[in-house]
Structure formats: C-alpha cells, structure tokens
Amino acid sequence: MIFYQEPIIKDLLGNKTLDELESISETIGMKKIKLIELKNLNESQLALNYKKNEIEKLSHALGYKFEDLFEE
C-alpha cells in the first residue's frame, strides 16, 4: 500500500494554476481530473486508483523524489 503526506500534496497541487496542472498531466500521461482528485483521496483510494509508476512520475513532475511525498 502507498501512503502519502496529504497536507503536502494538497498544498503542492492546490497552489498550481489550471495551466500548470494541465502541463503536469500531459507530462506524466495522467488525466487532469485524476490529478486534481489526488488532493482529496485517502490512502486506500490512492492504492486502488493510482499505479506506483503514475505516482513516481507525479513526484518527479512536482520536483520531488517519490520518497519525499509517498511511502510504501
């Protein structure tokens, strides 16, 4: 199971403009709505709805290592 630091993710994604979110979603190959929904998920939803490689790409696109934002 993947756990994430919810306040950090909410802040990082919440401070992005729609253009920035669209750019990130295109870069990592994730639908924009799925990226936005990440702000409101709990850990069990994260494990069901997101693959580890998607989360790793997201971390990198936000300028962080996977380990800085998530843990297994």
C-alpha positions in Angstrom: 0.0 0.0 0.0 1.2 3.5 -0.8 0.8 6.3 1.8 1.1 9.9 1.1 1.7 13.1 3.0 -1.8 14.6 2.4 -1.1 18.2 3.6 1.9 18.5 1.3 0.1 17.1 -1.7 -2.8 19.4 -1.2 -0.5 22.4 -0.9 1.5 21.5 -3.9 -1.4 20.8 -6.2 -3.6 23.5 -4.7 -1.1 26.2 -5.5 -0.9 25.2 -9.2 -2.9 27.0 -11.9 -5.1 25.0 -14.2 -2.4 25.6 -16.9 0.3 24.2 -14.7 -1.9 21.2 -13.8 -2.6 20.6 -17.5 1.1 20.7 -18.2 1.8 18.2 -15.4 -1.0 15.9 -16.6 0.4 15.9 -20.1 3.9 15.3 -19.0 3.1 12.3 -16.8 0.3 11.0 -19.0 -2.5 11.3 -16.4 -5.9 12.8 -17.0 -6.2 16.3 -15.4 -9.2 15.3 -13.4 -7.4 12.3 -11.9 -4.5 14.6 -10.9 -6.9 17.1 -9.3 -8.8 14.3 -7.4 -5.5 13.3 -5.8 -5.9 16.3 -3.4 -8.9 14.7 -1.8 -8.1 11.0 -1.6 -7.3 8.8 1.4 -4.6 6.1 1.3 -6.9 3.3 0.5 -8.3 5.2 -2.5 -4.8 6.1 -3.6 -3.8 2.4 -3.6 -6.9 1.5 -5.7 -6.9 4.4 -8.1 -3.2 5.1 -8.9 -0.3 2.9 -10.0 3.1 3.4 -8.4 4.6 4.5 -11.7 2.0 7.2 -12.0 2.8 8.5 -8.5 6.5 8.3 -9.2 6.1 10.4 -12.4 3.9 12.9 -10.5 6.5 13.3 -7.7 9.2 14.0 -10.3 6.9 16.5 -12.2 6.4 18.3 -8.9 10.2 18.5 -8.4 10.4 15.9 -5.6 11.5 12.3 -5.2 8.8 9.7 -4.7 10.2 9.1 -1.1 9.7 12.8 -0.2 6.0 12.6 -0.8 5.0 9.0 -0.6 6.0 5.8 1.2 5.1 2.1 0.7 
